[in-house]
């Protein structure tokens, strides 16, 4: 195997690692529910209501876990950003206790740039994942509320039929 093939193999392993890291595990994938056609909320009976309610509660818990996970990315991004800011001060050039510029060839500057890029990436990723999971969680809670209202209406109808 020549050098070029080794570089390609390392690059593919690197890409596969990142795909693995950011891909949802099968147990964390949320079930997709559609309330159209025969599954309109107004057409559901109590059996289907409890079935869909269970699925929505599981999806709500998974979305909550995704919010927690994405906040970890935010914290890691903030830590890397702080480290990058510290290293920018370490890369300053000084002469007679006066700052005359930044030493772009220093290791401290390279560490600063890498940490700032990684911090910005993780912060952005964490915030976007948190907002997306929060949006889905709100929609799940809305549907849970609508199902609860439908179940309450069905109970009232059944109670009024029994009282007659």
C-alpha positions in Angstrom: 0.0 0.0 0.0 1.5 3.3 -1.0 1.4 6.6 0.9 -1.5 8.0 -1.1 -3.7 4.9 -0.2 -2.8 5.2 3.4 -3.8 8.8 3.5 -7.2 7.9 1.9 -7.7 5.1 4.4 -7.0 7.4 7.3 -9.3 10.0 5.9 -12.1 7.5 5.4 -11.7 6.2 9.0 -11.8 9.8 10.2 -15.0 10.5 8.4 -16.6 7.2 9.5 -15.7 8.1 13.1 -17.5 11.5 12.9 -20.5 9.9 11.2 -20.7 7.4 14.0 -20.3 10.1 16.7 -23.1 12.3 15.4 -25.5 9.6 14.2 -28.4 8.8 16.5 -28.3 5.4 18.1 -31.3 3.1 17.2 -32.7 3.3 20.7 -32.7 7.1 20.6 -34.6 7.5 17.3 -38.1 8.9 17.7 -41.1 7.2 16.1 -42.9 9.2 13.5 -46.6 9.6 14.0 -49.0 11.2 11.5 -52.4 12.5 12.6 -53.9 12.6 9.1 -56.4 10.5 7.3 -57.8 7.7 9.5 -55.6 8.8 12.4 -57.2 12.2 12.8 -57.4 13.1 16.5 -61.2 13.6 16.2 -61.6 10.0 14.8 -59.5 8.1 17.4 -61.0 5.8 20.0 -59.6 5.3 23.5 -57.4 2.4 22.5 -55.6 4.3 19.8 -55.4 7.3 22.0 -53.5 5.4 24.6 -51.3 3.8 22.0 -50.4 7.2 20.4 -50.0 8.8 23.8 -47.5 6.2 24.9 -45.5 6.8 21.7 -45.6 10.5 22.2 -44.5 10.3 25.8 -41.5 8.1 24.7 -40.7 10.6 22.0 -40.9 13.5 24.5 -38.5 11.7 26.8 -36.1 11.1 23.9 -36.3 14.7 22.8 -35.5 15.7 26.4 -32.5 13.5 26.4 -31.4 15.1 23.1 -31.6 18.5 24.7 -29.4 17.4 27.6 -26.9 15.9 25.1 -26.8 19.0 23.0 -26.2 21.2 26.1 -23.1 19.1 26.7 -21.8 20.2 23.3 -22.5 23.8 24.3 -20.5 23.4 27.5 -17.6 21.7 25.6 -17.7 24.5 23.0 -17.6 27.2 25.7 -14.6 25.4 27.4 -12.7 25.3 24.1 -13.5 28.9 23.4 -12.1 30.0 26.8 -9.0 27.9 26.2 -8.6 29.6 22.8 -8.9 33.1 24.4 -6.3 32.2 27.0 -3.9 31.0 24.4 -4.3 34.2 22.3 -2.9 36.1 25.2 0.0 33.6 25.5 0.8 34.2 21.8 1.3 37.9 22.2 4.8 39.3 21.3 6.3 41.5 24.0 9.4 43.7 24.1 10.3 45.6 27.3 6.9 44.7 28.9 5.1 46.2 26.0 2.8 44.3 23.6 4.0 44.7 20.0 1.8 42.2 18.2 0.9 38.5 17.9 3.4 35.9 17.1 1.7 34.0 14.3 4.4 31.4 14.1 4.1 30.3 17.7 2.6 27.1 18.9 0.4 29.1 21.3 -1.3 30.8 18.3 -1.9 27.5 16.5 -3.5 26.1 19.7 -5.6 29.3 20.0 -6.9 29.0 16.4 -7.7 25.3 16.8 -9.5 25.8 20.1 -11.5 28.7 18.8 -12.6 26.9 15.7 -13.5 23.7 17.7 -15.3 25.9 20.3 -17.3 27.7 17.7 -18.2 24.5 15.9 -19.3 22.7 19.1 -21.2 25.8 20.4 -23.1 26.1 17.1 -23.8 22.4 16.9 -25.1 22.3 20.5 -27.3 25.3 20.1 -28.8 24.1 16.8 -29.4 20.6 18.2 -31.0 22.0 21.4 -33.3 24.3 19.5 -34.4 21.5 17.1 -35.0 19.0 20.0 -36.9 21.7 21.9 -39.1 22.4 18.9 -40.0 18.7 18.5 -40.6 18.4 22.3 -43.1 21.3 22.2 -45.0 19.7 19.3 -45.1 16.4 21.2 -46.5 18.1 24.2 -49.1 19.8 22.1 -50.2 16.5 20.6 -50.2 14.9 24.1 -52.5 17.7 25.3 -54.9 17.3 22.3 -55.0 13.5 22.9 -55.8 14.1 26.6 -58.6 16.5 25.6 -60.0 13.9 23.1 -59.9 11.2 25.8 -61.7 13.4 28.2 -64.4 14.2 25.6 -64.8 10.5 24.9 -65.2 9.7 28.7 -67.8 12.5 29.0 -69.7 11.1 26.0 -69.6 7.5 27.5 -70.7 8.8 30.9 -73.6 10.7 29.4 -74.7 7.6 27.5 -74.5 5.5 30.7 -76.5 8.1 32.7 -79.4 8.0 30.1 
